[in-house]
Amino acid sequence: MLREGRFQCPCCDYYALDGRGRHQVCPICCWEDDGQDLDRLDDVSPTNHITLREARDNFASFGAADQAALSLVTPESERKGLRRELRARRH
Ligand SMILES: [Zn+2]
């Protein structure tokens, strides 16, 4: 069962993380939180091997940080009730 975290995932914007920069894998989108945030959208994340902008675009289009994570993410039907605040996608 999903529980809400105190911090927003930089990829999917759901409140799904217990902290930031702890290399926790987001249960919603499978982005590994290496501390990168929207101010570094175009840096390739060393742990995720793509940029945060690409991961956010991926989540918007098919619901996972990348194709490989697609089978591991939480389906939309199970995300109900989880807090999400959309942040600006472009800076
Ligand atoms: Zn996420």
PDB file of the backbone (N, CA, C, O) and the ligand in Angstrom, with CONECT records:
HET     ZN  A 101       1
ATOM      1  N   MET A   1       0.845  -1.192   0.000  1.00  0.00           N
ATOM      2  CA  MET A   1       0.000   0.000   0.000  1.00  0.00           C
ATOM      3  C   MET A   1       0.879   1.240   0.000  1.00  0.00           C
ATOM      4  O   MET A   1       1.830   1.346   0.774  1.00  0.00           O
ATOM      5  N   LEU A   2       0.551   2.158  -0.865  1.00  0.00           N
ATOM      6  CA  LEU A   2       1.294   3.398  -0.951  1.00  0.00           C
ATOM      7  C   LEU A   2       1.001   4.301   0.236  1.00  0.00           C
ATOM      8  O   LEU A   2      -0.139   4.433   0.680  1.00  0.00           O
ATOM      9  N   ARG A   3       2.056   4.913   0.731  1.00  0.00           N
ATOM     10  CA  ARG A   3       1.778   5.938   1.734  1.00  0.00           C
ATOM     11  C   ARG A   3       2.430   7.235   1.282  1.00  0.00           C
ATOM     12  O   ARG A   3       3.389   7.256   0.511  1.00  0.00           O
ATOM     13  N   GLU A   4       1.866   8.299   1.795  1.00  0.00           N
ATOM     14  CA  GLU A   4       2.340   9.594   1.370  1.00  0.00           C
ATOM     15  C   GLU A   4       3.674   9.934   2.023  1.00  0.00           C
ATOM     16  O   GLU A   4       3.892   9.651   3.201  1.00  0.00           O
ATOM     17  N   GLY A   5       4.560  10.541   1.248  1.00  0.00           N
ATOM     18  CA  GLY A   5       5.819  11.024   1.785  1.00  0.00           C
ATOM     19  C   GLY A   5       5.740  12.507   2.071  1.00  0.00           C
ATOM     20  O   GLY A   5       4.763  13.168   1.717  1.00  0.00           O
ATOM     21  N   ARG A   6       6.750  13.015   2.699  1.00  0.00           N
ATOM     22  CA  ARG A   6       6.726  14.430   3.060  1.00  0.00           C
ATOM     23  C   ARG A   6       7.268  15.306   1.948  1.00  0.00           C
ATOM     24  O   ARG A   6       7.055  16.518   1.944  1.00  0.00           O
ATOM     25  N   PHE A   7       7.980  14.684   0.987  1.00  0.00           N
ATOM     26  CA  PHE A   7       8.641  15.482  -0.026  1.00  0.00           C
ATOM     27  C   PHE A   7       8.159  15.099  -1.424  1.00  0.00           C
ATOM     28  O   PHE A   7       7.802  13.952  -1.694  1.00  0.00           O
ATOM     29  N   GLN A   8       8.163  16.085  -2.286  1.00  0.00           N
ATOM     30  CA  GLN A   8       7.741  15.856  -3.657  1.00  0.00           C
ATOM     31  C   GLN A   8       8.843  15.190  -4.465  1.00  0.00           C
ATOM     32  O   GLN A   8      10.013  15.561  -4.369  1.00  0.00           O
ATOM     33  N   CYS A   9       8.462  14.224  -5.243  1.00  0.00           N
ATOM     34  CA  CYS A   9       9.400  13.644  -6.198  1.00  0.00           C
ATOM     35  C   CYS A   9       9.680  14.673  -7.293  1.00  0.00           C
ATOM     36  O   CYS A   9       8.745  15.284  -7.810  1.00  0.00           O
ATOM     37  N   PRO A  10      10.947  14.878  -7.654  1.00  0.00           N
ATOM     38  CA  PRO A  10      11.266  15.863  -8.680  1.00  0.00           C
ATOM     39  C   PRO A  10      10.799  15.453 -10.073  1.00  0.00           C
ATOM     40  O   PRO A  10      10.747  16.283 -10.981  1.00  0.00           O
ATOM     41  N   CYS A  11      10.464  14.194 -10.243  1.00  0.00           N
ATOM     42  CA  CYS A  11      10.032  13.718 -11.550  1.00  0.00           C
ATOM     43  C   CYS A  11       8.521  13.762 -11.704  1.00  0.00           C
ATOM     44  O   CYS A  11       8.014  14.372 -12.645  1.00  0.00           O
ATOM     45  N   CYS A  12       7.790  13.122 -10.791  1.00  0.00           N
ATOM     46  CA  CYS A  12       6.340  12.990 -10.991  1.00  0.00           C
ATOM     47  C   CYS A  12       5.519  13.999 -10.194  1.00  0.00           C
ATOM     48  O   CYS A  12       4.314  14.127 -10.409  1.00  0.00           O
ATOM     49  N   ASP A  13       6.175  14.727  -9.261  1.00  0.00           N
ATOM     50  CA  ASP A  13       5.516  15.750  -8.445  1.00  0.00           C
ATOM     51  C   ASP A  13       4.569  15.192  -7.388  1.00  0.00           C
ATOM     52  O   ASP A  13       3.894  15.960  -6.702  1.00  0.00           O
ATOM     53  N   TYR A  14       4.511  13.889  -7.248  1.00  0.00           N
ATOM     54  CA  TYR A  14       3.733  13.330  -6.143  1.00  0.00           C
ATOM     55  C   TYR A  14       4.516  13.451  -4.841  1.00  0.00           C
ATOM     56  O   TYR A  14       5.746  13.409  -4.839  1.00  0.00           O
ATOM     57  N   TYR A  15       3.803  13.598  -3.749  1.00  0.00           N
ATOM     58  CA  TYR A  15       4.455  13.555  -2.444  1.00  0.00           C
ATOM     59  C   TYR A  15       4.693  12.088  -2.085  1.00  0.00           C
ATOM     60  O   TYR A  15       3.837  11.421  -1.505  1.00  0.00           O
ATOM     61  N   ALA A  16       5.869  11.615  -2.445  1.00  0.00           N
ATOM     62  CA  ALA A  16       6.124  10.180  -2.332  1.00  0.00           C
ATOM     63  C   ALA A  16       7.472   9.882  -1.679  1.00  0.00           C
ATOM     64  O   ALA A  16       7.830   8.715  -1.516  1.00  0.00           O
ATOM     65  N   LEU A  17       8.221  10.911  -1.306  1.00  0.00           N
ATOM     66  CA  LEU A  17       9.568  10.688  -0.774  1.00  0.00           C
ATOM     67  C   LEU A  17       9.647  11.059   0.713  1.00  0.00           C
ATOM     68  O   LEU A  17       8.964  11.968   1.184  1.00  0.00           O
ATOM     69  N   ASP A  18      10.495  10.332   1.427  1.00  0.00           N
ATOM     70  CA  ASP A  18      10.700  10.604   2.853  1.00  0.00           C
ATOM     71  C   ASP A  18      11.740  11.690   3.082  1.00  0.00           C
ATOM     72  O   ASP A  18      11.809  12.285   4.158  1.00  0.00           O
ATOM     73  N   GLY A  19      12.537  11.938   2.072  1.00  0.00           N
ATOM     74  CA  GLY A  19      13.567  12.966   2.181  1.00  0.00           C
ATOM     75  C   GLY A  19      14.028  13.304   0.782  1.00  0.00           C
ATOM     76  O   GLY A  19      13.480  12.784  -0.190  1.00  0.00           O
ATOM     77  N   ARG A  20      15.014  14.156   0.660  1.00  0.00           N
ATOM     78  CA  ARG A  20      15.533  14.477  -0.664  1.00  0.00           C
ATOM     79  C   ARG A  20      17.004  14.122  -0.741  1.00  0.00           C
ATOM     80  O   ARG A  20      17.757  14.298   0.217  1.00  0.00           O
ATOM     81  N   GLY A  21      17.399  13.616  -1.908  1.00  0.00           N
ATOM     82  CA  GLY A  21      18.788  13.278  -2.138  1.00  0.00           C
ATOM     83  C   GLY A  21      19.250  12.027  -1.420  1.00  0.00           C
ATOM     84  O   GLY A  21      20.448  11.849  -1.198  1.00  0.00           O
ATOM     85  N   ARG A  22      18.320  11.153  -1.052  1.00  0.00           N
ATOM     86  CA  ARG A  22      18.670   9.940  -0.308  1.00  0.00           C
ATOM     87  C   ARG A  22      18.698   8.689  -1.199  1.00  0.00           C
ATOM     88  O   ARG A  22      18.792   7.566  -0.705  1.00  0.00           O
ATOM     89  N   HIS A  23      18.618   8.897  -2.481  1.00  0.00           N
ATOM     90  CA  HIS A  23      18.607   7.790  -3.430  1.00  0.00           C
ATOM     91  C   HIS A  23      17.446   6.834  -3.191  1.00  0.00           C
ATOM     92  O   HIS A  23      17.540   5.633  -3.446  1.00  0.00           O
ATOM     93  N   GLN A  24      16.367   7.392  -2.702  1.00  0.00           N
ATOM     94  CA  GLN A  24      15.140   6.616  -2.586  1.00  0.00           C
ATOM     95  C   GLN A  24      14.505   6.526  -3.977  1.00  0.00           C
ATOM     96  O   GLN A  24      14.424   7.521  -4.697  1.00  0.00           O
ATOM     97  N   VAL A  25      14.066   5.346  -4.337  1.00  0.00           N
ATOM     98  CA  VAL A  25      13.397   5.192  -5.622  1.00  0.00           C
ATOM     99  C   VAL A  25      11.920   5.525  -5.443  1.00  0.00           C
ATOM    100  O   VAL A  25      11.230   4.937  -4.610  1.00  0.00           O
ATOM    101  N   CYS A  26      11.461   6.459  -6.223  1.00  0.00           N
ATOM    102  CA  CYS A  26      10.069   6.889  -6.097  1.00  0.00           C
ATOM    103  C   CYS A  26       9.128   5.735  -6.453  1.00  0.00           C
ATOM    104  O   CYS A  26       9.263   5.133  -7.518  1.00  0.00           O
ATOM    105  N   PRO A  27       8.175   5.425  -5.565  1.00  0.00           N
ATOM    106  CA  PRO A  27       7.247   4.317  -5.845  1.00  0.00           C
ATOM    107  C   PRO A  27       6.263   4.632  -6.957  1.00  0.00           C
ATOM    108  O   PRO A  27       5.638   3.727  -7.511  1.00  0.00           O
ATOM    109  N   ILE A  28       6.123   5.896  -7.283  1.00  0.00           N
ATOM    110  CA  ILE A  28       5.176   6.281  -8.328  1.00  0.00           C
ATOM    111  C   ILE A  28       5.796   6.158  -9.724  1.00  0.00           C
ATOM    112  O   ILE A  28       5.205   5.567 -10.627  1.00  0.00           O
ATOM    113  N   CYS A  29       6.990   6.723  -9.885  1.00  0.00           N
ATOM    114  CA  CYS A  29       7.539   6.823 -11.240  1.00  0.00           C
ATOM    115  C   CYS A  29       8.878   6.107 -11.418  1.00  0.00           C
ATOM    116  O   CYS A  29       9.374   5.977 -12.537  1.00  0.00           O
ATOM    117  N   CYS A  30       9.463   5.640 -10.300  1.00  0.00           N
ATOM    118  CA  CYS A  30      10.744   4.927 -10.310  1.00  0.00           C
ATOM    119  C   CYS A  30      11.959   5.817 -10.600  1.00  0.00           C
ATOM    120  O   CYS A  30      13.029   5.307 -10.930  1.00  0.00           O
ATOM    121  N   TRP A  31      11.808   7.111 -10.483  1.00  0.00           N
ATOM    122  CA  TRP A  31      12.980   7.997 -10.515  1.00  0.00           C
ATOM    123  C   TRP A  31      13.755   7.793  -9.218  1.00  0.00           C
ATOM    124  O   TRP A  31      13.164   7.794  -8.138  1.00  0.00           O
ATOM    125  N   GLU A  32      15.074   7.618  -9.313  1.00  0.00           N
ATOM    126  CA  GLU A  32      15.894   7.529  -8.114  1.00  0.00           C
ATOM    127  C   GLU A  32      16.332   8.930  -7.721  1.00  0.00           C
ATOM    128  O   GLU A  32      17.013   9.611  -8.488  1.00  0.00           O
ATOM    129  N   ASP A  33      15.948   9.352  -6.549  1.00  0.00           N
ATOM    130  CA  ASP A  33      16.178  10.737  -6.144  1.00  0.00           C
ATOM    131  C   ASP A  33      17.623  10.958  -5.707  1.00  0.00           C
ATOM    132  O   ASP A  33      18.007  10.642  -4.581  1.00  0.00           O
ATOM    133  N   ASP A  34      18.404  11.504  -6.619  1.00  0.00           N
ATOM    134  CA  ASP A  34      19.793  11.821  -6.293  1.00  0.00           C
ATOM    135  C   ASP A  34      19.955  13.283  -5.895  1.00  0.00           C
ATOM    136  O   ASP A  34      21.074  13.790  -5.831  1.00  0.00           O
ATOM    137  N   GLY A  35      18.861  13.949  -5.633  1.00  0.00           N
ATOM    138  CA  GLY A  35      18.918  15.327  -5.164  1.00  0.00           C
ATOM    139  C   GLY A  35      18.714  16.354  -6.267  1.00  0.00           C
ATOM    140  O   GLY A  35      18.529  17.540  -5.995  1.00  0.00           O
ATOM    141  N   GLN A  36      18.748  15.897  -7.500  1.00  0.00           N
ATOM    142  CA  GLN A  36      18.525  16.809  -8.623  1.00  0.00           C
ATOM    143  C   GLN A  36      17.117  17.378  -8.561  1.00  0.00           C
ATOM    144  O   GLN A  36      16.174  16.705  -8.145  1.00  0.00           O
ATOM    145  N   ASP A  37      16.994  18.628  -8.983  1.00  0.00           N
ATOM    146  CA  ASP A  37      15.666  19.231  -8.950  1.00  0.00           C
ATOM    147  C   ASP A  37      15.450  20.097 -10.191  1.00  0.00           C
ATOM    148  O   ASP A  37      16.266  20.100 -11.113  1.00  0.00           O
ATOM    149  N   LEU A  38      14.357  20.817 -10.196  1.00  0.00           N
ATOM    150  CA  LEU A  38      13.956  21.535 -11.409  1.00  0.00           C
ATOM    151  C   LEU A  38      14.966  22.587 -11.867  1.00  0.00           C
ATOM    152  O   LEU A  38      14.937  23.011 -13.022  1.00  0.00           O
ATOM    153  N   ASP A  39      15.855  23.008 -10.972  1.00  0.00           N
ATOM    154  CA  ASP A  39      16.855  23.988 -11.384  1.00  0.00           C
ATOM    155  C   ASP A  39      17.966  23.361 -12.224  1.00  0.00           C
ATOM    156  O   ASP A  39      18.801  24.067 -12.789  1.00  0.00           O
ATOM    157  N   ARG A  40      17.969  22.020 -12.301  1.00  0.00           N
ATOM    158  CA  ARG A  40      18.975  21.338 -13.124  1.00  0.00           C
ATOM    159  C   ARG A  40      18.294  20.339 -14.055  1.00  0.00           C
ATOM    160  O   ARG A  40      18.705  19.183 -14.153  1.00  0.00           O
ATOM    161  N   LEU A  41      17.262  20.796 -14.726  1.00  0.00           N
ATOM    162  CA  LEU A  41      16.440  19.941 -15.579  1.00  0.00           C
ATOM    163  C   LEU A  41      17.231  19.245 -16.683  1.00  0.00           C
ATOM    164  O   LEU A  41      16.897  18.127 -17.076  1.00  0.00           O
ATOM    165  N   ASP A  42      18.267  19.894 -17.181  1.00  0.00           N
ATOM    166  CA  ASP A  42      18.953  19.362 -18.358  1.00  0.00           C
ATOM    167  C   ASP A  42      20.290  18.702 -18.051  1.00  0.00           C
ATOM    168  O   ASP A  42      21.038  18.367 -18.969  1.00  0.00           O
ATOM    169  N   ASP A  43      20.599  18.513 -16.777  1.00  0.00           N
ATOM    170  CA  ASP A  43      21.779  17.735 -16.410  1.00  0.00           C
ATOM    171  C   ASP A  43      21.416  16.256 -16.454  1.00  0.00           C
ATOM    172  O   ASP A  43      20.358  15.860 -15.965  1.00  0.00           O
ATOM    173  N   VAL A  44      22.285  15.444 -17.036  1.00  0.00           N
ATOM    174  CA  VAL A  44      22.040  14.003 -17.014  1.00  0.00           C
ATOM    175  C   VAL A  44      22.269  13.499 -15.596  1.00  0.00           C
ATOM    176  O   VAL A  44      23.349  13.674 -15.030  1.00  0.00           O
ATOM    177  N   SER A  45      21.246  12.872 -15.029  1.00  0.00           N
ATOM    178  CA  SER A  45      21.376  12.328 -13.684  1.00  0.00           C
ATOM    179  C   SER A  45      22.273  11.099 -13.711  1.00  0.00           C
ATOM    180  O   SER A  45      22.011  10.169 -14.474  1.00  0.00           O
ATOM    181  N   PRO A  46      23.335  11.070 -12.889  1.00  0.00           N
ATOM    182  CA  PRO A  46      24.258   9.925 -12.902  1.00  0.00           C
ATOM    183  C   PRO A  46      23.581   8.615 -12.485  1.00  0.00           C
ATOM    184  O   PRO A  46      23.998   7.541 -12.920  1.00  0.00           O
ATOM    185  N   THR A  47      22.569   8.693 -11.667  1.00  0.00           N
ATOM    186  CA  THR A  47      21.920   7.461 -11.220  1.00  0.00           C
ATOM    187  C   THR A  47      20.781   7.032 -12.135  1.00  0.00           C
ATOM    188  O   THR A  47      20.475   5.844 -12.242  1.00  0.00           O
ATOM    189  N   ASN A  48      20.160   7.998 -12.789  1.00  0.00           N
ATOM    190  CA  ASN A  48      19.026   7.654 -13.650  1.00  0.00           C
ATOM    191  C   ASN A  48      19.394   7.609 -15.134  1.00  0.00           C
ATOM    192  O   ASN A  48      18.627   7.110 -15.958  1.00  0.00           O
ATOM    193  N   HIS A  49      20.564   8.131 -15.459  1.00  0.00           N
ATOM    194  CA  HIS A  49      21.120   8.066 -16.816  1.00  0.00           C
ATOM    195  C   HIS A  49      20.325   8.829 -17.865  1.00  0.00           C
ATOM    196  O   HIS A  49      20.548   8.667 -19.064  1.00  0.00           O
ATOM    197  N   ILE A  50      19.405   9.653 -17.411  1.00  0.00           N
ATOM    198  CA  ILE A  50      18.696  10.562 -18.309  1.00  0.00           C
ATOM    199  C   ILE A  50      18.568  11.902 -17.594  1.00  0.00           C
ATOM    200  O   ILE A  50      18.863  11.999 -16.403  1.00  0.00           O
ATOM    201  N   THR A  51      18.134  12.926 -18.303  1.00  0.00           N
ATOM    202  CA  THR A  51      17.925  14.208 -17.626  1.00  0.00           C
ATOM    203  C   THR A  51      16.569  14.197 -16.927  1.00  0.00           C
ATOM    204  O   THR A  51      15.675  13.416 -17.250  1.00  0.00           O
ATOM    205  N   LEU A  52      16.462  15.091 -15.967  1.00  0.00           N
ATOM    206  CA  LEU A  52      15.189  15.196 -15.253  1.00  0.00           C
ATOM    207  C   LEU A  52      14.087  15.666 -16.198  1.00  0.00           C
ATOM    208  O   LEU A  52      12.932  15.268 -16.050  1.00  0.00           O
ATOM    209  N   ARG A  53      14.436  16.508 -17.164  1.00  0.00           N
ATOM    210  CA  ARG A  53      13.439  16.953 -18.133  1.00  0.00           C
ATOM    211  C   ARG A  53      12.898  15.760 -18.931  1.00  0.00           C
ATOM    212  O   ARG A  53      11.692  15.643 -19.151  1.00  0.00           O
ATOM    213  N   GLU A  54      13.813  14.875 -19.363  1.00  0.00           N
ATOM    214  CA  GLU A  54      13.362  13.689 -20.103  1.00  0.00           C
ATOM    215  C   GLU A  54      12.471  12.811 -19.229  1.00  0.00           C
ATOM    216  O   GLU A  54      11.445  12.300 -19.679  1.00  0.00           O
ATOM    217  N   ALA A  55      12.882  12.646 -17.971  1.00  0.00           N
ATOM    218  CA  ALA A  55      12.101  11.797 -17.069  1.00  0.00           C
ATOM    219  C   ALA A  55      10.709  12.374 -16.834  1.00  0.00           C
ATOM    220  O   ALA A  55       9.721  11.641 -16.792  1.00  0.00           O
ATOM    221  N   ARG A  56      10.642  13.698 -16.680  1.00  0.00           N
ATOM    222  CA  ARG A  56       9.342  14.338 -16.475  1.00  0.00           C
ATOM    223  C   ARG A  56       8.475  14.230 -17.722  1.00  0.00           C
ATOM    224  O   ARG A  56       7.265  14.018 -17.633  1.00  0.00           O
ATOM    225  N   ASP A  57       9.097  14.376 -18.871  1.00  0.00           N
ATOM    226  CA  ASP A  57       8.350  14.193 -20.119  1.00  0.00           C
ATOM    227  C   ASP A  57       7.864  12.747 -20.246  1.00  0.00           C
ATOM    228  O   ASP A  57       6.735  12.498 -20.669  1.00  0.00           O
ATOM    229  N   ASN A  58       8.723  11.804 -19.877  1.00  0.00           N
ATOM    230  CA  ASN A  58       8.333  10.399 -19.918  1.00  0.00           C
ATOM    231  C   ASN A  58       7.148  10.141 -18.997  1.00  0.00           C
ATOM    232  O   ASN A  58       6.188   9.472 -19.378  1.00  0.00           O
ATOM    233  N   PHE A  59       7.223  10.676 -17.785  1.00  0.00           N
ATOM    234  CA  PHE A  59       6.118  10.446 -16.847  1.00  0.00           C
ATOM    235  C   PHE A  59       4.823  11.041 -17.392  1.00  0.00           C
ATOM    236  O   PHE A  59       3.752  10.451 -17.248  1.00  0.00           O
ATOM    237  N   ALA A  60       4.928  12.208 -18.017  1.00  0.00           N
ATOM    238  CA  ALA A  60       3.736  12.851 -18.578  1.00  0.00           C
ATOM    239  C   ALA A  60       3.155  12.021 -19.720  1.00  0.00           C
ATOM    240  O   ALA A  60       1.939  11.976 -19.902  1.00  0.00           O
ATOM    241  N   SER A  61       4.028  11.364 -20.489  1.00  0.00           N
ATOM    242  CA  SER A  61       3.487  10.662 -21.651  1.00  0.00           C
ATOM    243  C   SER A  61       3.120   9.213 -21.368  1.00  0.00           C
ATOM    244  O   SER A  61       2.125   8.730 -21.908  1.00  0.00           O
ATOM    245  N   PHE A  62       3.895   8.487 -20.529  1.00  0.00           N
ATOM    246  CA  PHE A  62       3.499   7.094 -20.281  1.00  0.00           C
ATOM    247  C   PHE A  62       3.540   6.663 -18.819  1.00  0.00           C
ATOM    248  O   PHE A  62       3.366   5.479 -18.531  1.00  0.00           O
ATOM    249  N   GLY A  63       3.764   7.584 -17.894  1.00  0.00           N
ATOM    250  CA  GLY A  63       3.573   7.267 -16.484  1.00  0.00           C
ATOM    251  C   GLY A  63       4.731   6.620 -15.781  1.00  0.00           C
ATOM    252  O   GLY A  63       4.537   5.987 -14.743  1.00  0.00           O
ATOM    253  N   ALA A  64       5.945   6.755 -16.311  1.00  0.00           N
ATOM    254  CA  ALA A  64       7.130   6.233 -15.640  1.00  0.00           C
ATOM    255  C   ALA A  64       8.317   7.114 -16.014  1.00  0.00           C
ATOM    256  O   ALA A  64       8.304   7.792 -17.041  1.00  0.00           O
ATOM    257  N   ALA A  65       9.345   7.093 -15.162  1.00  0.00           N
ATOM    258  CA  ALA A  65      10.515   7.929 -15.421  1.00  0.00           C
ATOM    259  C   ALA A  65      11.234   7.493 -16.696  1.00  0.00           C
ATOM    260  O   ALA A  65      11.776   8.328 -17.421  1.00  0.00           O
ATOM    261  N   ASP A  66      11.238   6.205 -16.967  1.00  0.00           N
ATOM    262  CA  ASP A  66      11.769   5.724 -18.240  1.00  0.00           C
ATOM    263  C   ASP A  66      11.096   4.415 -18.630  1.00  0.00           C
ATOM    264  O   ASP A  66      10.383   3.805 -17.833  1.00  0.00           O
ATOM    265  N   GLN A  67      11.331   4.001 -19.853  1.00  0.00           N
ATOM    266  CA  GLN A  67      10.661   2.800 -20.387  1.00  0.00           C
ATOM    267  C   GLN A  67      10.929   1.572 -19.528  1.00  0.00           C
ATOM    268  O   GLN A  67      10.036   0.756 -19.303  1.00  0.00           O
ATOM    269  N   ALA A  68      12.184   1.443 -19.042  1.00  0.00           N
ATOM    270  CA  ALA A  68      12.552   0.251 -18.282  1.00  0.00           C
ATOM    271  C   ALA A  68      11.763   0.129 -16.987  1.00  0.00           C
ATOM    272  O   ALA A  68      11.572  -0.969 -16.465  1.00  0.00           O
ATOM    273  N   ALA A  69      11.305   1.276 -16.472  1.00  0.00           N
ATOM    274  CA  ALA A  69      10.605   1.270 -15.184  1.00  0.00           C
ATOM    275  C   ALA A  69       9.103   1.038 -15.335  1.00  0.00           C
ATOM    276  O   ALA A  69       8.373   0.940 -14.349  1.00  0.00           O
ATOM    277  N   LEU A  70       8.671   0.954 -16.556  1.00  0.00           N
ATOM    278  CA  LEU A  70       7.234   0.935 -16.822  1.00  0.00           C
ATOM    279  C   LEU A  70       6.489  -0.178 -16.078  1.00  0.00           C
ATOM    280  O   LEU A  70       5.356   0.018 -15.638  1.00  0.00           O
ATOM    281  N   SER A  71       7.121  -1.331 -15.941  1.00  0.00           N
ATOM    282  CA  SER A  71       6.448  -2.450 -15.278  1.00  0.00           C
ATOM    283  C   SER A  71       6.520  -2.334 -13.760  1.00  0.00           C
ATOM    284  O   SER A  71       5.866  -3.103 -13.054  1.00  0.00           O
ATOM    285  N   LEU A  72       7.302  -1.387 -13.245  1.00  0.00           N
ATOM    286  CA  LEU A  72       7.520  -1.293 -11.803  1.00  0.00           C
ATOM    287  C   LEU A  72       6.739  -0.162 -11.141  1.00  0.00           C
ATOM    288  O   LEU A  72       6.655  -0.088  -9.915  1.00  0.00           O
ATOM    289  N   VAL A  73       6.175   0.709 -11.954  1.00  0.00           N
ATOM    290  CA  VAL A  73       5.553   1.897 -11.380  1.00  0.00           C
ATOM    291  C   VAL A  73       4.166   1.579 -10.826  1.00  0.00           C
ATOM    292  O   VAL A  73       3.583   0.529 -11.098  1.00  0.00           O
ATOM    293  N   THR A  74       3.665   2.526 -10.042  1.00  0.00           N
ATOM    294  CA  THR A  74       2.327   2.394  -9.490  1.00  0.00           C
ATOM    295  C   THR A  74       1.311   2.853 -10.520  1.00  0.00           C
ATOM    296  O   THR A  74       1.375   3.992 -10.982  1.00  0.00           O
ATOM    297  N   PRO A  75       0.379   1.992 -10.886  1.00  0.00           N
ATOM    298  CA  PRO A  75      -0.609   2.402 -11.891  1.00  0.00           C
ATOM    299  C   PRO A  75      -1.467   3.549 -11.384  1.00  0.00           C
ATOM    300  O   PRO A  75      -1.666   3.719 -10.181  1.00  0.00           O
ATOM    301  N   GLU A  76      -1.962   4.320 -12.316  1.00  0.00           N
ATOM    302  CA  GLU A  76      -2.702   5.523 -11.968  1.00  0.00           C
ATOM    303  C   GLU A  76      -3.891   5.229 -11.052  1.00  0.00           C
ATOM    304  O   GLU A  76      -4.234   6.035 -10.187  1.00  0.00           O
ATOM    305  N   SER A  77      -4.509   4.078 -11.251  1.00  0.00           N
ATOM    306  CA  SER A  77      -5.679   3.737 -10.443  1.00  0.00           C
ATOM    307  C   SER A  77      -5.330   3.566  -8.969  1.00  0.00           C
ATOM    308  O   SER A  77      -6.202   3.686  -8.108  1.00  0.00           O
ATOM    309  N   GLU A  78      -4.060   3.288  -8.672  1.00  0.00           N
ATOM    310  CA  GLU A  78      -3.650   3.108  -7.272  1.00  0.00           C
ATOM    311  C   GLU A  78      -3.011   4.356  -6.679  1.00  0.00           C
ATOM    312  O   GLU A  78      -2.548   4.350  -5.539  1.00  0.00           O
ATOM    313  N   ARG A  79      -2.994   5.420  -7.463  1.00  0.00           N
ATOM    314  CA  ARG A  79      -2.383   6.653  -6.961  1.00  0.00           C
ATOM    315  C   ARG A  79      -3.418   7.592  -6.368  1.00  0.00           C
ATOM    316  O   ARG A  79      -3.088   8.672  -5.877  1.00  0.00           O
ATOM    317  N   LYS A  80      -4.661   7.175  -6.418  1.00  0.00           N
ATOM    318  CA  LYS A  80      -5.734   8.050  -5.948  1.00  0.00           C
ATOM    319  C   LYS A  80      -5.532   8.400  -4.477  1.00  0.00           C
ATOM    320  O   LYS A  80      -5.187   7.540  -3.667  1.00  0.00           O
ATOM    321  N   GLY A  81      -5.746   9.648  -4.147  1.00  0.00           N
ATOM    322  CA  GLY A  81      -5.638  10.075  -2.762  1.00  0.00           C
ATOM    323  C   GLY A  81      -4.249  10.531  -2.383  1.00  0.00           C
ATOM    324  O   GLY A  81      -4.050  11.115  -1.317  1.00  0.00           O
ATOM    325  N   LEU A  82      -3.290  10.270  -3.245  1.00  0.00           N
ATOM    326  CA  LEU A  82      -1.935  10.724  -2.965  1.00  0.00           C
ATOM    327  C   LEU A  82      -1.794  12.175  -3.422  1.00  0.00           C
ATOM    328  O   LEU A  82      -2.227  12.548  -4.513  1.00  0.00           O
ATOM    329  N   ARG A  83      -1.192  12.962  -2.580  1.00  0.00           N
ATOM    330  CA  ARG A  83      -1.094  14.390  -2.880  1.00  0.00           C
ATOM    331  C   ARG A  83      -0.105  14.641  -4.011  1.00  0.00           C
ATOM    332  O   ARG A  83       0.987  14.073  -4.042  1.00  0.00           O
ATOM    333  N   ARG A  84      -0.506  15.493  -4.928  1.00  0.00           N
ATOM    334  CA  ARG A  84       0.358  15.859  -6.026  1.00  0.00           C
ATOM    335  C   ARG A  84       0.153  17.325  -6.350  1.00  0.00           C
ATOM    336  O   ARG A  84      -0.983  17.771  -6.515  1.00  0.00           O
ATOM    337  N   GLU A  85       1.215  18.064  -6.441  1.00  0.00           N
ATOM    338  CA  GLU A  85       1.136  19.453  -6.861  1.00  0.00           C
ATOM    339  C   GLU A  85       2.022  19.620  -8.075  1.00  0.00           C
ATOM    340  O   GLU A  85       3.247  19.531  -7.989  1.00  0.00           O
ATOM    341  N   LEU A  86       1.392  19.862  -9.196  1.00  0.00           N
ATOM    342  CA  LEU A  86       2.161  20.036 -10.422  1.00  0.00           C
ATOM    343  C   LEU A  86       3.014  21.286 -10.355  1.00  0.00           C
ATOM    344  O   LEU A  86       2.552  22.353  -9.952  1.00  0.00           O
ATOM    345  N   ARG A  87       4.242  21.138 -10.749  1.00  0.00           N
ATOM    346  CA  ARG A  87       5.128  22.291 -10.792  1.00  0.00           C
ATOM    347  C   ARG A  87       5.417  22.646 -12.250  1.00  0.00           C
ATOM    348  O   ARG A  87       5.159  21.850 -13.152  1.00  0.00           O
ATOM    349  N   ALA A  88       5.935  23.802 -12.466  1.00  0.00           N
ATOM    350  CA  ALA A  88       6.217  24.259 -13.824  1.00  0.00           C
ATOM    351  C   ALA A  88       7.143  23.276 -14.512  1.00  0.00           C
ATOM    352  O   ALA A  88       8.136  22.838 -13.932  1.00  0.00           O
ATOM    353  N   ARG A  89       6.818  22.928 -15.751  1.00  0.00           N
ATOM    354  CA  ARG A  89       7.638  21.967 -16.467  1.00  0.00           C
ATOM    355  C   ARG A  89       8.778  22.633 -17.214  1.00  0.00           C
ATOM    356  O   ARG A  89       9.796  22.003 -17.499  1.00  0.00           O
ATOM    357  N   ARG A  90       8.610  23.872 -17.519  1.00  0.00           N
ATOM    358  CA  ARG A  90       9.660  24.575 -18.270  1.00  0.00           C
ATOM    359  C   ARG A  90      10.160  25.760 -17.466  1.00  0.00           C
ATOM    360  O   ARG A  90       9.379  26.453 -16.813  1.00  0.00           O
ATOM    361  N   HIS A  91      11.435  25.985 -17.515  1.00  0.00           N
ATOM    362  CA  HIS A  91      11.979  27.169 -16.849  1.00  0.00           C
ATOM    363  C   HIS A  91      12.631  28.074 -17.869  1.00  0.00           C
ATOM    364  O   HIS A  91      13.153  29.130 -17.513  1.00  0.00           O
TER     365      HIS A  91
HETATM  366 ZN    ZN A 101       8.218  10.114  -8.791  1.00  0.00          ZN2+
END
